[in-house]
Amino acid sequence: MPIPSQGGMWMTKTTFTLAEASALLSCHAETLRRAIKNGTLHAARLGREYRISRTDLQAFWTERGGSDLFGNGEAPLPPTTVASPLPQQKQKDKAVLMQLKLLD
């Protein structure tokens, strides 16, 4: 995932948190934590958290039969969910708009 740097240049993300890595691999963070503890995934410990390098994450994924994670040289964004308004909320919004129109 390209991230802006100070000089206006774009840099590629080189380290991932446990949460980012688990989202990228679509697995539970505890799965990666166990792999770190048994030595199959290399990670650096910073305080109470882990940081996993891009190359170590790719090696771990490939070792388990996965394809190239970063095919075009960039880390893909972890999956996100976008909350859409509930149908009931839309009805309430319409009712409020109608009330506002009546007040005008």
N, C-alpha and C positions, 0 to 999 in steps of 0.2 A: 504494500500500500504506500503510494508516494505521500510524503509529508513535506510541508514547506520548511526550508531552513532560513537562516538569517539573510543570506545573500540573494534571496529570491530564487535560488536553485531548488530543485526537488530532489529529495533523498528517498531511498527505498528503506522500508522498515526492516531492521536486522534482528531485533529481539522481540519476543512475545511474552506476555504474562501467561500464567496458567489458564486463566479464563479465555484469553484471546486464542491460545493454541487449541483449547478444547472446542471452542466455537468453530475454528478453522477446520478441525478434523471431525467435527460432528460427533464428539464423544464426551463423556462426563469428565470433569476435572479430576475426580478421584482416580480414574483410569490412568491418566497421565502422571498423577502423583505417585501411584504404585510403580509405574515404569521408571520414574526417577529414583525411587527408593531401591528398586532391585537392579539398577544400573543399565537398563536397556535404553533409557533416554537421558542424555546429558543435559544438565541445567545448572545455573548458578543460583545460589541462595542470596537474596538481598533482604536482610531482616527476617521477616516471617514469610516472605514471598519468594517465588522462583521466577527466573527469567530464562527463557529457552531461545537459543540462537536459531536463526533461520536455517543454517546448514544442519544443525542437529535435529531440528524438527523434520526437515526433508529426509534425512537419513533414516530416522525412526519410521516415517510414513512409508518410505520405499522398502525398508526391511520387512514391513508387514504386508507387502504386496500392493501398496497404493501407487498411483501414477504420479507424475510430476506435479507437485503442489504449486510451484511458482513458475509455470511454463513460460510466460513472457517476461520473466525477470522481476515481476512485481508481486507482492503478497496480496491476495484477494482480501476484500473486506469480510469480516465475520458476518454471518447472517444476522439480520435485524428484523424485528417485527414492527410494523406500523399500525398503531391502534386507529381503528376507524370508529366514528361515532355510532353508538347503538341506535337502533330504530326508534326506541322510546325517546332518546335524547333529541333526535331529529324532530319528532312530533312536538316535544316541549318547545324547541326552538321556533317552530312554525307558530305555535300558540302565542309565544311571547311577541313575535313579529306582528301577528294579527292585533294583539292588544296595543302595541305601539302605534300601529296605523290608525286604530280607533281613537287614540288620544290626540293625534295630530289634527 
